[in-house]
Amino acid sequence: MTYQLNLIKQTRHNFLNLIEPLSIDELNKIPDGFNNNIAWNLGHIVASQQILCYVLSGVLPKIGQEFIDKYKKGTKPESFIGNDEIQQLKVLSLTLMDELEKDMNTKLFDNFKSYTTSYGFELNNINDAINFFSVHDAMHFGVSLSIKKLI
């Protein structure tokens, strides 16, 4: 799993590098043909990781429910995402990965509840979840690259 976690961390570093030169308005811009923005995509990968790993294991996530509700699957930006929240998302995107890595060395995820993703892939344990959200993060990074070209 170390390789997979490192791959996810690199994708998240790439995401942070992508957004670094962008203004807060650019991060919030929703181009024609899209229903979200770069800021929402960053929040979504953070929330999704918590859902897929912690919630599906019956463990209290390390972020609040309000945050999860704002960025979970099926949501879209409902309001402007401010600079303070963007900064928080940047920090969480990396620190929550470090916490996940530490938690992997415990039995925290032993009660994982199987789940079939909207991608059509069944997750049966924490390793499946990590492998899946690696792809999921990369997909949202790609969407964000596309949005950046249009803003």
VEXDREN-2710 file (C-alpha; in Angstrom, 1 decimal):
% VEXDREN-2710
k/r/px/py/pz
1/MET/0.0/0.0/0.0
2/THR/3.0/2.4/0.5
3/TYR/3.4/2.7/-3.3
4/GLN/-0.3/3.5/-3.8
5/LEU/-0.4/6.1/-0.9
6/ASN/2.7/7.7/-2.4
7/LEU/1.0/7.9/-5.8
8/ILE/-2.0/9.6/-4.2
9/LYS/0.2/12.0/-2.4
10/GLN/1.9/12.9/-5.6
11/THR/-1.4/13.5/-7.4
12/ARG/-2.4/15.8/-4.6
13/HIS/0.9/17.7/-4.8
14/ASN/0.3/18.0/-8.5
15/PHE/-3.2/19.4/-7.7
16/LEU/-1.8/21.9/-5.3
17/ASN/0.8/23.0/-7.9
18/LEU/-2.0/23.4/-10.5
19/ILE/-4.0/25.8/-8.2
20/GLU/-1.1/27.7/-6.8
21/PRO/-1.0/30.5/-9.4
22/LEU/-4.8/30.8/-9.6
23/SER/-6.8/33.6/-8.0
24/ILE/-9.6/32.9/-5.7
25/ASP/-12.0/34.0/-8.5
26/GLU/-10.4/31.5/-10.9
27/LEU/-10.7/28.7/-8.4
28/ASN/-14.4/29.5/-8.1
29/LYS/-15.2/29.9/-11.8
30/ILE/-17.5/27.3/-13.3
31/PRO/-16.9/27.2/-17.1
32/ASP/-19.8/26.7/-19.5
33/GLY/-20.5/22.9/-19.8
34/PHE/-19.3/22.2/-16.2
35/ASN/-21.3/22.0/-13.0
36/ASN/-18.3/22.5/-10.6
37/ASN/-15.1/24.4/-10.2
38/ILE/-11.5/23.7/-9.2
39/ALA/-12.1/24.6/-5.6
40/TRP/-15.0/22.2/-5.3
41/ASN/-12.9/19.4/-7.0
42/LEU/-10.2/19.9/-4.3
43/GLY/-12.8/19.7/-1.6
44/HIS/-14.4/16.7/-3.2
45/ILE/-11.3/14.6/-3.2
46/VAL/-10.7/15.4/0.5
47/ALA/-14.3/14.5/1.5
48/SER/-14.4/11.4/-0.7
49/GLN/-11.2/10.0/0.9
50/GLN/-12.8/10.3/4.3
51/ILE/-16.1/8.7/3.2
52/LEU/-14.4/5.8/1.4
53/CYS/-12.0/5.0/4.1
54/TYR/-13.4/6.1/7.4
55/VAL/-17.2/6.2/7.0
56/LEU/-17.3/2.9/5.1
57/SER/-15.3/1.4/8.0
58/GLY/-17.8/2.8/10.6
59/VAL/-15.2/5.2/11.9
60/LEU/-15.8/8.9/12.6
61/PRO/-14.2/10.9/9.8
62/LYS/-11.5/13.4/10.7
63/ILE/-13.5/16.2/9.1
64/GLY/-16.9/17.5/10.1
65/GLN/-20.1/16.2/8.6
66/GLU/-20.9/19.7/7.3
67/PHE/-17.7/19.6/5.3
68/ILE/-18.6/16.1/3.9
69/ASP/-22.1/17.2/3.0
70/LYS/-20.7/20.2/1.1
71/TYR/-18.3/18.2/-1.0
72/LYS/-19.7/14.6/-1.2
73/LYS/-20.8/12.9/-4.4
74/GLY/-23.8/14.5/-6.0
75/THR/-23.0/18.0/-4.7
76/LYS/-21.9/21.1/-6.6
77/PRO/-20.7/24.5/-5.5
78/GLU/-23.6/26.3/-3.9
79/SER/-21.7/29.4/-2.9
80/PHE/-18.3/31.1/-3.3
81/ILE/-15.5/29.1/-1.6
82/GLY/-13.4/31.7/0.3
83/ASN/-9.7/31.9/0.7
84/ASP/-9.7/30.5/4.3
85/GLU/-11.5/27.4/3.1
86/ILE/-9.2/27.0/0.1
87/GLN/-6.2/27.2/2.5
88/GLN/-7.8/24.6/4.7
89/LEU/-8.5/22.3/1.8
90/LYS/-4.8/22.6/0.7
91/VAL/-3.7/21.5/4.2
92/LEU/-6.2/18.8/4.6
93/SER/-5.5/17.3/1.2
94/LEU/-2.0/16.3/2.5
95/THR/-2.4/16.0/6.3
96/LEU/-5.3/13.6/6.0
97/MET/-3.2/11.3/3.8
98/ASP/-0.5/11.2/6.5
99/GLU/-3.2/10.4/9.1
100/LEU/-4.6/7.6/6.8
101/GLU/-1.1/6.2/6.5
102/LYS/-0.7/6.1/10.3
103/ASP/-4.2/4.6/10.7
104/MET/-3.4/1.9/8.2
105/ASN/-1.1/0.3/10.8
106/THR/-4.0/-0.2/13.2
107/LYS/-7.2/-2.3/13.0
108/LEU/-9.2/0.9/12.5
109/PHE/-10.5/-0.3/9.1
110/ASP/-11.4/-3.9/10.0
111/ASN/-15.2/-3.3/9.9
112/PHE/-15.2/-2.0/6.3
113/LYS/-18.7/-2.2/4.7
114/SER/-18.7/-3.3/1.1
115/TYR/-19.7/-0.6/-1.3
116/THR/-20.2/-0.4/-5.1
117/THR/-19.1/2.9/-6.5
118/SER/-20.9/4.9/-9.2
119/TYR/-17.9/3.9/-11.3
120/GLY/-19.3/0.3/-11.1
121/PHE/-16.5/-1.0/-8.9
122/GLU/-17.0/-2.9/-5.7
123/LEU/-14.9/-2.0/-2.7
124/ASN/-14.6/-4.8/-0.1
125/ASN/-11.9/-3.6/2.2
126/ILE/-9.7/-0.6/2.9
127/ASN/-7.1/-1.6/0.3
128/ASP/-9.8/-1.6/-2.4
129/ALA/-10.9/1.9/-1.2
130/ILE/-7.4/3.3/-1.4
131/ASN/-6.8/1.8/-4.8
132/PHE/-10.1/3.3/-6.0
133/PHE/-9.7/6.8/-4.6
134/SER/-6.3/6.9/-6.3
135/VAL/-8.1/6.7/-9.6
136/HIS/-10.8/9.0/-8.3
137/ASP/-8.3/11.7/-7.3
138/ALA/-6.6/11.5/-10.6
139/MET/-9.9/11.9/-12.5
140/HIS/-10.8/15.0/-10.5
141/PHE/-7.2/16.4/-11.1
142/GLY/-7.8/15.8/-14.8
143/VAL/-11.2/17.6/-14.6
144/SER/-9.5/20.5/-12.9
145/LEU/-6.8/20.6/-15.6
146/SER/-9.6/21.0/-18.1
147/ILE/-11.3/23.7/-16.2
148/LYS/-8.0/25.6/-15.8
149/LYS/-7.7/25.7/-19.6
150/LEU/-11.1/27.3/-19.9
151/ILE/-10.8/30.0/-17.2
END
